[in-house]
């Protein structure tokens, strides 16, 4: 495998020069190239009258298309069947592939390697904001030309792994939906005849103000919408805090981002969040351990009924104009079944979360095979070109 002939890319790529005059009354598909080897996708379907240029290049399935501007960032790929006949500007040169020398799918896989992106960087030049791929330099770049049989072998192997990943990812989505339905069914059963109590009576708001030192550094917390948990922001300097008030968060707090509570910015602080700070926009409620649990309340507020209540407690327009009111939050009536029932449900949530994470980890582990296989299959290419693997 280490003695494939070295050829210039121009040996198997031919520039596409199929220009078409844009008809204002006709509908056209336009293509865009995603960064970092993620391929091509439909940019839009539009009337010719919406396209500024009087003519564009027509591309066809199986051609290799490159973004002049972002080739150095991995923006290129093989035109898929669904984009056959689409049009692009001159900033997206496309090339027909000589299939007697290069299998298009092999070129697609090869273009996802780091060394191919480096090749495009070497073929680009210009100032910081005006770097462009130079076609002549790109087509003159040398690469080892694998035999057609070897290309087909590599494509079959990589395609096989990609199909397994796709199947696993679909399974993860399906399992996630099943687990969510199971949890919601169990939740509805235990709250069916449970009393409703005011939020303030079972999980009152707690403020832990901190004194800001201008020379201090403060680890901020953030809350993702749609129930996706907390995240950690960069350290905030005392100078940057200015007159803003900061409050400390403790593990097991039920926390709300009042700006986006209506779209599920609700979370339970975990051990890694303990001691972090949030502005006045982050409300921390501490559940009475004799009456309720943070995880149970979190599930309620992310349920359809809970989100509805948060929405009603967040008056205003869309986005940042919808702010959760403190008094309105305290007045929300939440279900309060027996503590034993809540603990049982929390254990069920933990098991479902562990099962979901195991599936996601397995899928991620399988997905990591793609870069490893690319490195393995194209190691000889890097060696032949003098790169270190």
Buried (B, 14 or more C-beta within 10 A) or exposed (E): EEEBEEBBBBBBBEEBEEEBEBEEEEEBBBBBBBEEBEBBEEBEEEEBEEBEEEEBBBBBBBBBBBBBBBBBBBBBBBBBEEBBEBBBBEBBBBBBBEEEBBBBBBBBBBBBBBBBBBBBBEBBEEEEEEBBBBBEBBBEBBBBBBEBEBBBBBBEBBEEBBEBBEEBBEEBEEBBEEBEEEBBEBBEEBBEEBEEBBBBBBBEBBEEEBEBEEEBEBBBBBBBBEBEBBEEEEEBBBEEBEEEEBBBBBEBBBBBBBBBBBBBBBBBBEEEBBBBBBBEBBBBBBBEEEBBBBBBBBBBBBBEEBBEBBBEBBEEEEEEEBBBBBEBBBEBEBBBBEBEBBEBBBEBBEEBEEBBEEBBEEBEEBBEBBEEBBBEBBBBBBBBBEBEE
